[in-house]
Amino acid sequence: MSEKTYADEVIVRCSGGGYYRTRWIPLVSFKSIRFGAYRFQHRPVHGRWEMADIVEDDEQTPEIISEADKYPASRVP
């Protein structure tokens, strides 16, 4: 990935089964609604709001990372 990543940037899986990168700060939500370990946020791939949860490091395959890299985390305004 050519873009800079941040310590709070993670790969998430949306309820539609897609993967993307997002900024995930515990107990803070600038662009999402929190539901425990999940967040309801705008999915950049197809423009819908969906539930998302973190893909843990040990679950990340090269395919998941490649898919997530197509949709980098947006900056927090």
N, C-alpha and C positions, 0 to 999 in steps of 0.2 A: 504494500500500500504506500503510495507516494505522499499522502497527506499526513500531517502531524496528528498523533493520537494523544489523548489526555488520560490521566489516571482514573477519571470518573467515566471514561467512555467504555461501553460494553457492547457485546453482540446480543441482540434480543430476537426472540421468536414470537411472531404475532399469531393470533388465533387462526389466521388463514394459512399458517404453515410457512410463511416467508421469513427471511432473516435480514436484518439491517443493523447498523451501528447507531447508537444513541448515547447521550449523556445521561448517566444514572447516578444521582446523588441521593444517598439514603435520607429519608425523611423530608426531602425537598422535591417539589414538583413545580416547574415553571411552565411546562408545555404539556402536562398530562394530569390525569386524575388518578390518585393512588387507591388501590384496593389491596391492602396487605402487601404481599410480595409481588403483586401484579400492578400494571399500570394500563390505563385506558388512554391511548395517545394516537395521534395522527400517523398513519402508516405511509411513508414516502413512496412506496412501490406503486400502489394503485389508488392513493388519495382517499382512503377511508379511515375512520376511527375504529380501532380494534384493541383488544386486550393484548398485552405483551408481557413476557417474562424473560429473565436473563438466561442465556445459554452458558452454563458453567464451563470453565476452561477444559475440564476433562471430557466434555461432550462435543467440543469443537473439532470438526473434521476439516481437512483442506477444502472440501466442497462448501461447507457452511461458511467458512472464513471468506472464500472467494465470492459467494453470494452476498454476504454482508458488506464486503468492500465496494460493491456496486452502489451502495446507498450509505455514504458516510454521514456521520453525525453532524447535524446542523449546529451552528453556534447558538448559545443562549443569548438573547438580546440584552 
